[in-house]
Amino acid sequence: MEEPTVDADGSDARLVGTDRVLAVLAELAHHPGGIGLEEIARAMGSPKPTIHRALAALRRAGFAARDGYGRYILGDEFLRLAFLHHEARPEHVRVLPILEALCARYGETVHYATLDGRSVVYRSKVDPPAGTLRLTSVVGGRNPAHCTAVGKVLLAAALPSEQAVRDWAGDRPLETPTGRSLGTVEALHRELVRVRERGYALDDQENEPGVNCVAVLAYLTSPTAPSGAVSVSGLTYRTPPEKLVDDLPAIRAIVAGKPAASPPDPGILR
C-alpha cells in the first residue's frame, strides 16, 4: 500500500491508499443516480487513473458497481452490509415497534434520531401509509440540531448551562433555515431551559415551513442516559403542534414501551 504524503505540520497532503478508496466510497454515496469516472475525479481533485484504481478495488469487494450507462453506484454488497448492521443494532430493534405504534396512532411520520455535534442524525423512520403526503427526511440524513424537536430535546439534556451552549456553538453562527429558527446562543439557551422544564421539545416550522414536530427523549439502552429522541412530525395544516402536545401522555407512554392509556382524540386524526 502507498505511504501517505505528510505536510510539515504532520497532516496528510493528499488522499492515498486506503484513505482514497474510502473517500471514493463516500463520494459514491452522494450520487444515488450514479456518477461517471471523470465527474468523480473532478469532484475529488484526483487523476482519473488514481480514481479508477480505487473504483476497481471497491468493485472487487462488491462495494461499487456500474450501471447500464457506465456510471458508478454503490454496490449491493455494501448496501447489504449496511442494512444488516442497521437492522441488527439494539436501538433499532427496540425503537421500531415504538415508531410503528406512533405512526399508526397519528398517521404522521415518526423519527428516531441521535445527536452528532451540531446535527441530528435520523437513525430510524416510519412513514404513514402509501397515498399520504410524506416528509422528505431519510435514514442517515442530518439536520441542524437547534432547529429540530429531536435536536432540542437532546441538546437540553447535554447542555445544562448557557456557557455549555456557547461552547457547543463555537464561533460558527447558528443556521436559520426559516424565519422561525433560533439564531442566537441566548435564544437557544432560553429554549433549552423551557425544554427541560416541560420535558419535551417543539419544532414549530423552525426547520421546514409547514412542518412541526414534538419530541421526547428515548431510553433504549440505558435507564438513565438517553440513547436518542423520538419525534412525531406533522404537516401543520392537518396536525398542528398543540394537538400533539395535548396527547403527550400517550406519546410518552408509547416511547416508554407501554400502551397508551386512551385512544387518540379524533381531532388529531384529521
N, C-alpha and C positions, 0 to 999 in steps of 0.2 A: 504494500500500500504506500501511496505517496506520503512523504513527510510534509507537514504544514509549513507554509511560509510564515515567519513571525516578524512583526514590526519591532522597532526598538523598544516600544513600551510593553512588549510581550503579547500583544494581541495578534490574531491571525490576519494576514494581509489579504488573503483570498480563500475561497472555499476549495478544499481539496479532498480527495479520497472519500471516506465515509461521510464527511460533512456535506460534500457536494451532492452525493446521492440522496441524502436526507432532505436537502434543500430543494432538489428537483421533485421529490415526492410531495413536499409541502406545496410547491407551486402547482402541481397537477391537481391538488385538492381544490384550488381556486377556480378550476375550469372544468366543471362537470360536463360541459358540452364538447370537451376535447380541445387540444391546442397543438399546433404544429411545432416541429423542431426549431424552425427559425424564430418563431414567436417566443418559445421558452428561452432560447439563447439570448434573445434581445432583452427579455424581461429580467434575466439573471445577470446580464453583462458578461457572459462567458462564451468562448468559441463553440461553434456547433459541434466539432468532433468531441470536445470535452463533454458536452451535454449528451451527445449521442451515446457515449460510453456509459454514462450514468443511467440513461434510459434502458440500455441493454441489460445492465445489472438488475434493474427493477423488473424488467420483463422476464428475466430468467427466474426470479423469485415469485412471479405472479402478481407483483405489486403494481405493475403498469401493463397496459395493453394498447393496441392500435385498433381504432375503429375502421369501418369500411372506407373512410375518406383519408386514411393515413394519419389521422390525428391521434395524439396520445391521451389516454384517460387512465384513471385509477383502475387497477386490475381486480378481478373478482376475488383473488386470494386475500388481498389487503382488506377488501370490504368484508369478507367472511370473518377474518380475524377480529376486525374492529367491532362488528355486530356481536360476535360470540363473546368478546370481552365485555362489551357494554351490557348485554343482557344477563351476564353471569355476575355482575357486580352486586354485592349485597344490597346497596342502597336502591338500585334499580328494581331488584326483585321485590323489595318491600314497598317501594313507593308506587309501583304500577297499579295495584288494586285501589290505592287511595285516589290516584288521579282518575281512574275509571269511574269510581263512585261519585266523585265531584262532578265530572263531566256529565254523567247520567242525571245528576240532580239538577244542574243548572243549564245544560245544553250549550255550554261555552267551553272554550279552550282552557286547559289546565296545564300548568308548568311545574316542574321541579327544577330548581337552579341552585348553584353554588357560587360563592364569591371568589374571584380571582383578580387580585389587585384592584384596579378601578372599574372592573367589569363584572357582570354576572355571566355565567355560562349555563345554558339550558341543557340539563342532563337528561331529562325525560319530558315528554309532551303527549297529551291525549287530546285529539280534536273531536268536535261534535260529529254527528252522523253526516254522511255524504248528502250534498244538497244544501247544507247550511253554510253561510258565509264564514270562512275561517281566517285566522291570523296567519301572517307570513313567517313567523318565527320557525326556526329549525333546531333540532337537537344538535348541540355543538356550537350553536350561534351565540353571539355576545351582544350585550347592550350596556350602556353606561350604568353603573350600579346606582348612582344617586337619582336617576330618572325613572327607576322601576320600583314596583312594590317589593318584589323579592330582594332587590338590592338594598333598599332602605331598611327592611327588617333585619337583614344580615349585618348591615353597617351599624345599626343601632346596638346590636349585640357585641360588635367588635370594637366600636369606637366610643368609649364611655365619657369622653370629655371633649371640649372644643379644641384643646391642643392636639388631641388624638386625631380629630378630623383634619386639622391643619397639616399635621404630619402626613396623613394619608393623601391629602390633595397635592401636597408639594407645591412646586412652582407653576404647574400647568393649570390653566383656567378650567373650570367645570363646563362641560359641554351643555348646550341648551337646545335640544332638538325641537322643542316647541316653545311658545310664549309662556307656558305654564311651568317650564323646567326650573329647578333651583339652580341659580347661577353663582352663588357665593358660599363661602365656608360658613359664614354666620347663619345664613338661611338654612343651610343643610344641618348645622348643629341644632338649631331650634326644632327642625322637623324630626331629627332623631330623638330628641328629648320627648316629643309628643308620641313617637312610635313606642318608646319604652313604657310610657305611662299607659298607653292604650293596649299594648300587646299585639298590635297588628300595624301594617303599613298600607297606605293607599298610593296608587298612581292614577291621578285624575287627569288623563290626557297629557302627561308630562313627557312621555317618551314618543307617543304617536297620537296625532289628532284623532279623536273619535273612539279611542280605546282607553278603558280604565281597568284597573286590577286591584284586588285586595289580596294580601299575602300574610302568612303566619309562618313561624319557624317550624321546622320538622326535626324530630329527634329519632333518626332511623338507626343509628349505630351506637348511640350513647344516650343515657337518660339525662345527662346534664349538659352536654355540649351539642349545639345544633349541627346537624350534618348538612343542612341546606334550608331552603324555604320552598313552600308550595303557594302558588297563586292561582286564583280564578280570574281569567281575563275576559271582559265583556265588551261588546260594542255599546257605546254609551246610549245610543238611541233605543236599544232593546233591553239592556241590563245595566241601569245606572248604578253608580257605586253605593249609594245609600241603601239599595235593596240588598246588596251583598253584605254590607255592614250589619244590617238588621238580622241577617241569617248567620252571623259569625259563630254563635254557639254550635251550630250544626257543622260549619266548616272546621272548627277546632276539634270537634268530636271525631270527624272522619279522618282528619290528618293524624290524630292520636290513635287511629286504628279501631275506633268504637263506632257503633251505628249511630246515626243522627237520631235525636230524641223525637223529632216530629217531621212530617213531610214538608217540603218547601211551600211557602206561600205561593198560591197560583200566580200572583202578580210578578214573581221573579221569573216565571217560566214563559214570559211573553204572552 
